Amino acid sequence: MERIELIEEKIRAWLGQMGLPVTTGPGGIITLKSDRSLLFISLASGDRRPWVRITAIALVGFTPSLDFLHRVLELNNEVAFGGFRLFEDRTLAFSTTLQPDALDADGFADATRYVAYVADTWAPELRALAGGRYSVELTRDLDEGRGTT
């Protein structure tokens, strides 16, 4: 088994220990839900070392304003580790990247909870500034057969 597969196996075991329901999305990305956000855990190898990225999609379909962008920049200075990322398709995510060599079950659990906490905590304030939807609302729409528009 390749090193990245061993890391993924460990991560899935740790998520199981946390009691979190996990699904696998396209490309093998591990997917979970928090109160307001969808979380994605991805693994990749770069420059000989693998890394793990934990990403929470906080908002989708928002309309950015100067106040919104300013607040995102402020929050990036306030959070302990990780950062908010804006995408052209009007998606706001919060993510952190970890070095799996130094990662254990507790550290991974703390990082996963932290990413979900930051996204879920600040999404309402940012949504008030720019509109949009919480990413878990999209999955509820799909689960209920309503589409995502």
C-alpha positions in Angstrom: 0.0 0.0 0.0 1.3 3.5 -0.9 2.1 6.0 1.9 -0.9 8.2 1.0 -3.2 5.3 1.2 -1.9 4.4 4.7 -2.5 8.0 5.8 -6.0 7.9 4.4 -6.7 4.7 6.2 -5.5 6.3 9.5 -7.7 9.3 8.9 -10.7 7.2 8.3 -10.0 5.3 11.5 -9.6 8.5 13.5 -12.9 9.8 12.1 -14.6 6.6 13.1 -13.2 7.1 16.6 -14.7 10.6 16.6 -18.1 9.0 15.7 -18.5 11.1 12.6 -20.5 9.9 9.6 -18.2 10.0 6.6 -18.9 9.7 2.9 -16.4 9.6 0.0 -16.9 12.2 -2.7 -15.5 12.4 -6.2 -11.7 11.7 -6.4 -11.8 10.0 -3.0 -12.2 13.2 -1.0 -13.6 12.4 2.5 -16.7 14.4 3.2 -18.5 15.2 6.5 -21.0 17.7 7.8 -21.0 20.1 10.7 -23.8 22.3 11.8 -23.6 24.8 8.8 -20.7 23.5 6.7 -19.6 20.7 4.5 -16.1 19.5 5.4 -13.7 18.0 2.9 -10.5 16.2 3.8 -8.1 15.7 1.0 -4.7 14.2 0.8 -2.0 14.9 -1.7 1.7 14.4 -2.2 3.9 17.3 -3.1 7.7 17.7 -3.1 8.2 14.2 -1.6 6.0 14.9 1.4 2.3 14.2 1.7 -0.1 16.7 3.3 -3.7 16.7 4.6 -6.0 19.6 3.9 -9.2 20.0 6.0 -11.6 22.4 4.3 -15.0 23.7 5.5 -17.3 25.3 2.9 -18.8 28.2 4.9 -20.9 30.0 2.3 -21.9 29.5 -1.3 -23.6 31.9 -3.7 -22.8 35.1 -1.7 -22.4 38.6 -3.2 -19.1 40.0 -2.0 -19.1 43.6 -0.8 -16.2 45.7 0.4 -17.5 45.2 4.0 -17.6 41.5 3.5 -14.0 41.3 2.0 -12.7 43.6 4.8 -14.2 41.3 7.5 -12.8 38.2 5.8 -9.3 39.8 5.9 -9.8 40.7 9.6 -10.8 37.2 10.4 -7.8 35.8 8.7 -5.7 37.8 11.1 -7.7 36.6 14.1 -7.9 32.9 13.6 -5.2 30.8 15.2 -4.4 28.5 12.3 -5.8 28.2 8.9 -7.4 30.8 6.7 -10.5 31.8 4.8 -10.3 31.4 1.0 -12.5 33.0 -1.6 -13.2 31.3 -4.9 -14.5 32.8 -8.2 -17.7 30.8 -8.1 -18.7 32.8 -4.9 -17.7 30.1 -2.5 -16.1 30.9 0.9 -14.1 28.2 2.6 -12.0 27.9 5.7 -9.1 25.5 5.6 -5.9 24.3 7.2 -3.1 22.1 5.8 -1.4 19.6 8.0 1.8 17.6 7.8 0.7 14.0 8.5 4.1 12.9 9.8 3.5 14.8 13.0 -0.2 14.1 13.2 -1.9 11.8 15.7 -5.5 11.0 16.4 -6.0 13.8 19.0 -4.2 16.4 16.8 -6.3 15.4 13.8 -9.5 15.5 15.8 -8.6 19.0 17.2 -7.8 20.3 13.7 -11.1 18.9 12.3 -13.2 20.4 15.1 -11.4 23.7 14.8 -12.0 24.1 11.1 -15.7 23.3 11.5 -15.9 25.6 14.5 -14.4 28.6 12.7 -16.5 28.1 9.6 -19.7 27.6 11.6 -19.1 30.4 14.0 -18.3 33.1 11.5 -20.6 32.1 8.6 -23.7 33.8 10.1 -22.0 37.2 10.4 -20.5 36.9 6.9 -23.8 35.7 5.5 -25.4 38.9 7.0 -22.9 41.0 5.0 -23.0 39.1 1.7 -26.0 36.8 1.6 -25.6 33.3 0.2 -26.3 29.9 1.7 -24.7 27.6 4.1 -23.2 24.6 2.2 -25.2 22.1 4.3 -28.4 23.7 3.0 -27.5 22.5 -0.5 -27.2 18.9 0.7 -30.6 19.2 2.5 -32.1 20.4 -0.8 -30.6 17.4 -2.7 -31.7 15.0 0.0 -35.3 16.4 -0.3 -35.2 16.3 -4.1 -35.4 20.1 -4.5 -32.1 20.7 -6.5 -29.7 23.4 -5.5 -31.0 26.6 -7.0 
